[in-house]
Every structure is written in structure tokens, then in C-alpha cells.
């Protein structure tokens, strides 16, 4: 019985560390696909606040 309680307690502690749904701007970042290429810029190469550029891909 004690073993089960310790396992359940450990699971509760670990589940408290999990993140919830993301509400920040970082979670809404686009990713590349067949229609567009997303270029991620390093801080030294940025000319404005955006850290990426979306470029359309033409066939």
C-alpha cells in the first residue's frame, strides 16, 4: 500500500512540472511547408523586432 501511495505522490509531483497550453508569441511561430519557407534570423542579423521571414516557394 505504501508503495502505491509513493508512486501516486511521485506522479502528482511530476505532473505539476508539466506546461499548460502556450499563450505566448513564441508558440505561434510559423514553420516551413510546401508553400512557404521560414527563415530564422540570428539576433545579429535582425533589422527589426521580427526574428523570422516568410518567403513564398514557387514551383
PyMOL Python script that loads the backbone (N, CA, C, O; Angstrom):
from pymol import cmd

cmd.read_pdbstr("""\
ATOM      1  N   UNK A   1       0.829  -1.203   0.000  1.00  0.00           N
ATOM      2  CA  UNK A   1       0.000   0.000   0.000  1.00  0.00           C
ATOM      3  C   UNK A   1       0.869   1.261   0.000  1.00  0.00           C
ATOM      4  O   UNK A   1       0.589   2.235  -0.699  1.00  0.00           O
ATOM      5  N   UNK A   2       1.921   1.207   0.801  1.00  0.00           N
ATOM      6  CA  UNK A   2       2.798   2.370   0.889  1.00  0.00           C
ATOM      7  C   UNK A   2       3.471   2.644  -0.464  1.00  0.00           C
ATOM      8  O   UNK A   2       3.672   3.795  -0.850  1.00  0.00           O
ATOM      9  N   UNK A   3       3.809   1.571  -1.167  1.00  0.00           N
ATOM     10  CA  UNK A   3       4.450   1.709  -2.469  1.00  0.00           C
ATOM     11  C   UNK A   3       3.529   2.414  -3.467  1.00  0.00           C
ATOM     12  O   UNK A   3       3.979   3.257  -4.242  1.00  0.00           O
ATOM     13  N   UNK A   4       2.264   2.074  -3.445  1.00  0.00           N
ATOM     14  CA  UNK A   4       1.286   2.692  -4.344  1.00  0.00           C
ATOM     15  C   UNK A   4       1.136   4.175  -4.031  1.00  0.00           C
ATOM     16  O   UNK A   4       1.066   5.001  -4.940  1.00  0.00           O
ATOM     17  N   UNK A   5       1.087   4.508  -2.759  1.00  0.00           N
ATOM     18  CA  UNK A   5       0.955   5.915  -2.354  1.00  0.00           C
ATOM     19  C   UNK A   5       2.185   6.707  -2.794  1.00  0.00           C
ATOM     20  O   UNK A   5       2.058   7.838  -3.261  1.00  0.00           O
ATOM     21  N   UNK A   6       3.379   6.117  -2.647  1.00  0.00           N
ATOM     22  CA  UNK A   6       4.595   6.807  -3.077  1.00  0.00           C
ATOM     23  C   UNK A   6       4.616   7.009  -4.593  1.00  0.00           C
ATOM     24  O   UNK A   6       5.028   8.066  -5.071  1.00  0.00           O
ATOM     25  N   UNK A   7       4.180   6.018  -5.337  1.00  0.00           N
ATOM     26  CA  UNK A   7       4.134   6.148  -6.797  1.00  0.00           C
ATOM     27  C   UNK A   7       3.136   7.218  -7.212  1.00  0.00           C
ATOM     28  O   UNK A   7       3.439   8.043  -8.074  1.00  0.00           O
ATOM     29  N   UNK A   8       1.956   7.216  -6.614  1.00  0.00           N
ATOM     30  CA  UNK A   8       0.952   8.233  -6.941  1.00  0.00           C
ATOM     31  C   UNK A   8       1.430   9.629  -6.552  1.00  0.00           C
ATOM     32  O   UNK A   8       1.213  10.588  -7.292  1.00  0.00           O
ATOM     33  N   UNK A   9       2.078   9.745  -5.398  1.00  0.00           N
ATOM     34  CA  UNK A   9       2.619  11.035  -4.973  1.00  0.00           C
ATOM     35  C   UNK A   9       3.689  11.531  -5.927  1.00  0.00           C
ATOM     36  O   UNK A   9       3.738  12.719  -6.247  1.00  0.00           O
ATOM     37  N   UNK A  10       4.552  10.619  -6.388  1.00  0.00           N
ATOM     38  CA  UNK A  10       5.583  10.987  -7.357  1.00  0.00           C
ATOM     39  C   UNK A  10       4.977  11.449  -8.672  1.00  0.00           C
ATOM     40  O   UNK A  10       5.449  12.410  -9.280  1.00  0.00           O
ATOM     41  N   UNK A  11       3.927  10.760  -9.108  1.00  0.00           N
ATOM     42  CA  UNK A  11       3.242  11.160 -10.343  1.00  0.00           C
ATOM     43  C   UNK A  11       2.632  12.546 -10.207  1.00  0.00           C
ATOM     44  O   UNK A  11       2.681  13.339 -11.147  1.00  0.00           O
ATOM     45  N   UNK A  12       2.064  12.843  -9.059  1.00  0.00           N
ATOM     46  CA  UNK A  12       1.491  14.174  -8.833  1.00  0.00           C
ATOM     47  C   UNK A  12       2.567  15.250  -8.877  1.00  0.00           C
ATOM     48  O   UNK A  12       2.364  16.319  -9.453  1.00  0.00           O
ATOM     49  N   UNK A  13       3.711  14.964  -8.267  1.00  0.00           N
ATOM     50  CA  UNK A  13       4.797  15.946  -8.280  1.00  0.00           C
ATOM     51  C   UNK A  13       5.312  16.186  -9.698  1.00  0.00           C
ATOM     52  O   UNK A  13       5.560  17.330 -10.079  1.00  0.00           O
ATOM     53  N   UNK A  14       5.471  15.141 -10.467  1.00  0.00           N
ATOM     54  CA  UNK A  14       5.965  15.283 -11.837  1.00  0.00           C
ATOM     55  C   UNK A  14       4.941  15.987 -12.716  1.00  0.00           C
ATOM     56  O   UNK A  14       5.314  16.792 -13.569  1.00  0.00           O
ATOM     57  N   UNK A  15       3.668  15.700 -12.525  1.00  0.00           N
ATOM     58  CA  UNK A  15       2.640  16.336 -13.352  1.00  0.00           C
ATOM     59  C   UNK A  15       2.538  17.833 -13.076  1.00  0.00           C
ATOM     60  O   UNK A  15       2.092  18.589 -13.938  1.00  0.00           O
ATOM     61  N   UNK A  16       2.941  18.266 -11.902  1.00  0.00           N
ATOM     62  CA  UNK A  16       2.915  19.694 -11.583  1.00  0.00           C
ATOM     63  C   UNK A  16       3.955  20.457 -12.394  1.00  0.00           C
ATOM     64  O   UNK A  16       3.828  21.668 -12.578  1.00  0.00           O
ATOM     65  N   UNK A  17       4.976  19.767 -12.878  1.00  0.00           N
ATOM     66  CA  UNK A  17       6.031  20.404 -13.670  1.00  0.00           C
ATOM     67  C   UNK A  17       5.668  20.534 -15.143  1.00  0.00           C
ATOM     68  O   UNK A  17       6.340  21.256 -15.880  1.00  0.00           O
ATOM     69  N   UNK A  18       4.638  19.861 -15.574  1.00  0.00           N
ATOM     70  CA  UNK A  18       4.286  19.920 -16.992  1.00  0.00           C
ATOM     71  C   UNK A  18       3.729  21.292 -17.334  1.00  0.00           C
ATOM     72  O   UNK A  18       3.106  21.956 -16.506  1.00  0.00           O
ATOM     73  N   UNK A  19       3.968  21.697 -18.569  1.00  0.00           N
ATOM     74  CA  UNK A  19       3.492  23.008 -19.002  1.00  0.00           C
ATOM     75  C   UNK A  19       2.074  22.905 -19.532  1.00  0.00           C
ATOM     76  O   UNK A  19       1.660  21.876 -20.065  1.00  0.00           O
ATOM     77  N   UNK A  20       1.362  23.965 -19.376  1.00  0.00           N
ATOM     78  CA  UNK A  20      -0.003  24.041 -19.884  1.00  0.00           C
ATOM     79  C   UNK A  20       0.006  24.536 -21.310  1.00  0.00           C
ATOM     80  O   UNK A  20       1.065  24.606 -21.933  1.00  0.00           O
ATOM     81  N   UNK A  21      -1.145  24.879 -21.835  1.00  0.00           N
ATOM     82  CA  UNK A  21      -1.198  25.406 -23.196  1.00  0.00           C
ATOM     83  C   UNK A  21      -0.414  26.714 -23.299  1.00  0.00           C
ATOM     84  O   UNK A  21      -0.405  27.523 -22.371  1.00  0.00           O
ATOM     85  N   UNK A  22       0.215  26.896 -24.397  1.00  0.00           N
ATOM     86  CA  UNK A  22       1.069  28.063 -24.582  1.00  0.00           C
ATOM     87  C   UNK A  22       0.241  29.275 -24.990  1.00  0.00           C
ATOM     88  O   UNK A  22      -0.589  29.198 -25.895  1.00  0.00           O
ATOM     89  N   UNK A  23       0.476  30.385 -24.317  1.00  0.00           N
ATOM     90  CA  UNK A  23      -0.220  31.613 -24.654  1.00  0.00           C
ATOM     91  C   UNK A  23       0.733  32.702 -25.108  1.00  0.00           C
ATOM     92  O   UNK A  23       0.321  33.838 -25.342  1.00  0.00           O
ATOM     93  N   UNK A  24       2.014  32.356 -25.235  1.00  0.00           N
ATOM     94  CA  UNK A  24       2.986  33.376 -25.615  1.00  0.00           C
ATOM     95  C   UNK A  24       3.148  33.463 -27.129  1.00  0.00           C
ATOM     96  O   UNK A  24       2.682  32.595 -27.868  1.00  0.00           O
ATOM     97  N   UNK A  25       3.810  34.513 -27.572  1.00  0.00           N
ATOM     98  CA  UNK A  25       4.049  34.723 -29.001  1.00  0.00           C
ATOM     99  C   UNK A  25       4.935  33.622 -29.577  1.00  0.00           C
ATOM    100  O   UNK A  25       4.802  33.262 -30.747  1.00  0.00           O
ATOM    101  N   UNK A  26       5.828  33.093 -28.764  1.00  0.00           N
ATOM    102  CA  UNK A  26       6.741  32.066 -29.234  1.00  0.00           C
ATOM    103  C   UNK A  26       6.058  30.795 -29.678  1.00  0.00           C
ATOM    104  O   UNK A  26       6.609  30.061 -30.498  1.00  0.00           O
ATOM    105  N   UNK A  27       4.897  30.516 -29.173  1.00  0.00           N
ATOM    106  CA  UNK A  27       4.175  29.299 -29.559  1.00  0.00           C
ATOM    107  C   UNK A  27       3.470  29.449 -30.898  1.00  0.00           C
ATOM    108  O   UNK A  27       3.105  28.452 -31.520  1.00  0.00           O
ATOM    109  N   UNK A  28       3.279  30.654 -31.338  1.00  0.00           N
ATOM    110  CA  UNK A  28       2.543  30.888 -32.580  1.00  0.00           C
ATOM    111  C   UNK A  28       3.478  31.056 -33.778  1.00  0.00           C
ATOM    112  O   UNK A  28       3.054  31.532 -34.831  1.00  0.00           O
ATOM    113  N   UNK A  29       4.739  30.672 -33.626  1.00  0.00           N
ATOM    114  CA  UNK A  29       5.699  30.834 -34.713  1.00  0.00           C
ATOM    115  C   UNK A  29       5.375  29.893 -35.858  1.00  0.00           C
ATOM    116  O   UNK A  29       5.013  28.737 -35.635  1.00  0.00           O
ATOM    117  N   UNK A  30       5.503  30.383 -37.087  1.00  0.00           N
ATOM    118  CA  UNK A  30       5.203  29.528 -38.244  1.00  0.00           C
ATOM    119  C   UNK A  30       6.333  28.535 -38.506  1.00  0.00           C
ATOM    120  O   UNK A  30       7.454  28.719 -38.034  1.00  0.00           O
ATOM    121  N   UNK A  31       6.033  27.506 -39.246  1.00  0.00           N
ATOM    122  CA  UNK A  31       7.050  26.555 -39.677  1.00  0.00           C
ATOM    123  C   UNK A  31       6.991  26.438 -41.197  1.00  0.00           C
ATOM    124  O   UNK A  31       5.973  26.758 -41.812  1.00  0.00           O
ATOM    125  N   UNK A  32       8.061  25.987 -41.787  1.00  0.00           N
ATOM    126  CA  UNK A  32       8.128  25.846 -43.244  1.00  0.00           C
ATOM    127  C   UNK A  32       7.216  24.723 -43.710  1.00  0.00           C
ATOM    128  O   UNK A  32       6.988  23.748 -42.994  1.00  0.00           O
ATOM    129  N   UNK A  33       6.699  24.878 -44.925  1.00  0.00           N
ATOM    130  CA  UNK A  33       5.906  23.822 -45.556  1.00  0.00           C
ATOM    131  C   UNK A  33       6.116  23.910 -47.062  1.00  0.00           C
ATOM    132  O   UNK A  33       7.033  24.598 -47.511  1.00  0.00           O
ATOM    133  N   UNK A  34       5.295  23.236 -47.848  1.00  0.00           N
ATOM    134  CA  UNK A  34       5.468  23.199 -49.304  1.00  0.00           C
ATOM    135  C   UNK A  34       5.219  24.557 -49.960  1.00  0.00           C
ATOM    136  O   UNK A  34       5.736  24.803 -51.050  1.00  0.00           O
ATOM    137  N   UNK A  35       4.450  25.438 -49.338  1.00  0.00           N
ATOM    138  CA  UNK A  35       4.123  26.734 -49.928  1.00  0.00           C
ATOM    139  C   UNK A  35       5.011  27.874 -49.446  1.00  0.00           C
ATOM    140  O   UNK A  35       5.104  28.904 -50.114  1.00  0.00           O
ATOM    141  N   UNK A  36       5.663  27.709 -48.301  1.00  0.00           N
ATOM    142  CA  UNK A  36       6.460  28.806 -47.756  1.00  0.00           C
ATOM    143  C   UNK A  36       7.689  28.286 -47.024  1.00  0.00           C
ATOM    144  O   UNK A  36       7.690  27.181 -46.482  1.00  0.00           O
ATOM    145  N   UNK A  37       8.730  29.103 -47.020  1.00  0.00           N
ATOM    146  CA  UNK A  37       9.965  28.804 -46.315  1.00  0.00           C
ATOM    147  C   UNK A  37      10.127  29.846 -45.219  1.00  0.00           C
ATOM    148  O   UNK A  37      10.059  31.045 -45.489  1.00  0.00           O
ATOM    149  N   UNK A  38      10.338  29.405 -43.999  1.00  0.00           N
ATOM    150  CA  UNK A  38      10.528  30.321 -42.879  1.00  0.00           C
ATOM    151  C   UNK A  38      12.022  30.397 -42.587  1.00  0.00           C
ATOM    152  O   UNK A  38      12.660  29.382 -42.308  1.00  0.00           O
ATOM    153  N   UNK A  39      12.575  31.604 -42.654  1.00  0.00           N
ATOM    154  CA  UNK A  39      13.993  31.828 -42.389  1.00  0.00           C
ATOM    155  C   UNK A  39      14.114  32.453 -41.009  1.00  0.00           C
ATOM    156  O   UNK A  39      13.567  33.526 -40.753  1.00  0.00           O
ATOM    157  N   UNK A  40      14.832  31.777 -40.124  1.00  0.00           N
ATOM    158  CA  UNK A  40      15.036  32.274 -38.760  1.00  0.00           C
ATOM    159  C   UNK A  40      16.345  33.052 -38.713  1.00  0.00           C
ATOM    160  O   UNK A  40      17.394  32.540 -39.102  1.00  0.00           O
ATOM    161  N   UNK A  41      16.279  34.294 -38.234  1.00  0.00           N
ATOM    162  CA  UNK A  41      17.434  35.178 -38.192  1.00  0.00           C
ATOM    163  C   UNK A  41      18.060  35.172 -36.815  1.00  0.00           C
ATOM    164  O   UNK A  41      17.363  35.161 -35.800  1.00  0.00           O
ATOM    165  N   UNK A  42      19.382  35.178 -36.787  1.00  0.00           N
ATOM    166  CA  UNK A  42      20.082  35.313 -35.510  1.00  0.00           C
ATOM    167  C   UNK A  42      19.959  36.764 -35.046  1.00  0.00           C
ATOM    168  O   UNK A  42      19.704  37.642 -35.871  1.00  0.00           O
ATOM    169  N   UNK A  43      20.131  37.042 -33.766  1.00  0.00           N
ATOM    170  CA  UNK A  43      19.970  38.419 -33.267  1.00  0.00           C
ATOM    171  C   UNK A  43      20.876  39.433 -33.969  1.00  0.00           C
ATOM    172  O   UNK A  43      20.494  40.593 -34.120  1.00  0.00           O
ATOM    173  N   UNK A  44      22.061  39.017 -34.395  1.00  0.00           N
ATOM    174  CA  UNK A  44      22.988  39.943 -35.047  1.00  0.00           C
ATOM    175  C   UNK A  44      22.508  40.368 -36.430  1.00  0.00           C
ATOM    176  O   UNK A  44      22.894  41.434 -36.908  1.00  0.00           O
ATOM    177  N   UNK A  45      21.675  39.560 -37.082  1.00  0.00           N
ATOM    178  CA  UNK A  45      21.236  39.842 -38.451  1.00  0.00           C
ATOM    179  C   UNK A  45      19.849  40.462 -38.542  1.00  0.00           C
ATOM    180  O   UNK A  45      19.385  40.755 -39.644  1.00  0.00           O
ATOM    181  N   UNK A  46      19.190  40.667 -37.439  1.00  0.00           N
ATOM    182  CA  UNK A  46      17.831  41.221 -37.463  1.00  0.00           C
ATOM    183  C   UNK A  46      17.865  42.722 -37.695  1.00  0.00           C
ATOM    184  O   UNK A  46      18.686  43.437 -37.121  1.00  0.00           O
ATOM    185  N   UNK A  47      16.959  43.188 -38.548  1.00  0.00           N
ATOM    186  CA  UNK A  47      16.868  44.626 -38.787  1.00  0.00           C
ATOM    187  C   UNK A  47      15.655  45.234 -38.085  1.00  0.00           C
ATOM    188  O   UNK A  47      15.511  46.456 -38.040  1.00  0.00           O
ATOM    189  N   UNK A  48      14.779  44.380 -37.535  1.00  0.00           N
ATOM    190  CA  UNK A  48      13.618  44.871 -36.786  1.00  0.00           C
ATOM    191  C   UNK A  48      13.301  43.871 -35.676  1.00  0.00           C
ATOM    192  O   UNK A  48      14.131  43.020 -35.355  1.00  0.00           O
ATOM    193  N   UNK A  49      12.137  43.964 -35.104  1.00  0.00           N
ATOM    194  CA  UNK A  49      11.779  43.118 -33.968  1.00  0.00           C
ATOM    195  C   UNK A  49      11.484  41.673 -34.360  1.00  0.00           C
ATOM    196  O   UNK A  49      11.539  40.783 -33.511  1.00  0.00           O
ATOM    197  N   UNK A  50      11.172  41.424 -35.632  1.00  0.00           N
ATOM    198  CA  UNK A  50      10.848  40.061 -36.075  1.00  0.00           C
ATOM    199  C   UNK A  50      12.113  39.202 -36.119  1.00  0.00           C
ATOM    200  O   UNK A  50      13.171  39.666 -36.544  1.00  0.00           O
ATOM    201  N   UNK A  51      11.997  37.959 -35.681  1.00  0.00           N
ATOM    202  CA  UNK A  51      13.152  37.069 -35.713  1.00  0.00           C
ATOM    203  C   UNK A  51      13.074  36.051 -36.840  1.00  0.00           C
ATOM    204  O   UNK A  51      13.875  35.118 -36.896  1.00  0.00           O
ATOM    205  N   UNK A  52      12.108  36.229 -37.737  1.00  0.00           N
ATOM    206  CA  UNK A  52      11.985  35.330 -38.882  1.00  0.00           C
ATOM    207  C   UNK A  52      11.390  36.066 -40.074  1.00  0.00           C
ATOM    208  O   UNK A  52      10.776  37.123 -39.924  1.00  0.00           O
ATOM    209  N   UNK A  53      11.581  35.491 -41.265  1.00  0.00           N
ATOM    210  CA  UNK A  53      10.995  35.998 -42.502  1.00  0.00           C
ATOM    211  C   UNK A  53      10.334  34.832 -43.217  1.00  0.00           C
ATOM    212  O   UNK A  53      10.901  33.741 -43.283  1.00  0.00           O
ATOM    213  N   UNK A  54       9.142  35.052 -43.752  1.00  0.00           N
ATOM    214  CA  UNK A  54       8.426  34.021 -44.505  1.00  0.00           C
ATOM    215  C   UNK A  54       8.560  34.344 -45.991  1.00  0.00           C
ATOM    216  O   UNK A  54       8.196  35.432 -46.437  1.00  0.00           O
ATOM    217  N   UNK A  55       9.088  33.379 -46.749  1.00  0.00           N
ATOM    218  CA  UNK A  55       9.297  33.553 -48.184  1.00  0.00           C
ATOM    219  C   UNK A  55       8.445  32.531 -48.918  1.00  0.00           C
ATOM    220  O   UNK A  55       8.529  31.339 -48.620  1.00  0.00           O
ATOM    221  N   UNK A  56       7.614  32.971 -49.885  1.00  0.00           N
ATOM    222  CA  UNK A  56       6.812  32.000 -50.639  1.00  0.00           C
ATOM    223  C   UNK A  56       7.695  31.149 -51.548  1.00  0.00           C
ATOM    224  O   UNK A  56       8.688  31.630 -52.094  1.00  0.00           O
ATOM    225  N   UNK A  57       7.326  29.896 -51.701  1.00  0.00           N
ATOM    226  CA  UNK A  57       8.055  28.968 -52.569  1.00  0.00           C
ATOM    227  C   UNK A  57       7.252  28.792 -53.848  1.00  0.00           C
ATOM    228  O   UNK A  57       6.071  28.448 -53.807  1.00  0.00           O
ATOM    229  N   UNK A  58       7.906  29.032 -54.996  1.00  0.00           N
ATOM    230  CA  UNK A  58       7.246  28.896 -56.298  1.00  0.00           C
ATOM    231  C   UNK A  58       7.739  27.632 -56.974  1.00  0.00           C
ATOM    232  O   UNK A  58       8.926  27.315 -56.906  1.00  0.00           O
ATOM    233  N   UNK A  59       6.842  26.907 -57.625  1.00  0.00           N
ATOM    234  CA  UNK A  59       7.226  25.684 -58.347  1.00  0.00           C
ATOM    235  C   UNK A  59       7.821  26.006 -59.685  1.00  0.00           C
ATOM    236  O   UNK A  59       8.200  25.099 -60.427  1.00  0.00           O
TER     237      UNK A  59
END
""", "prot")
cmd.dss("prot")
cmd.show_as("cartoon", "prot")
cmd.util.cbc("prot")
cmd.orient("prot")
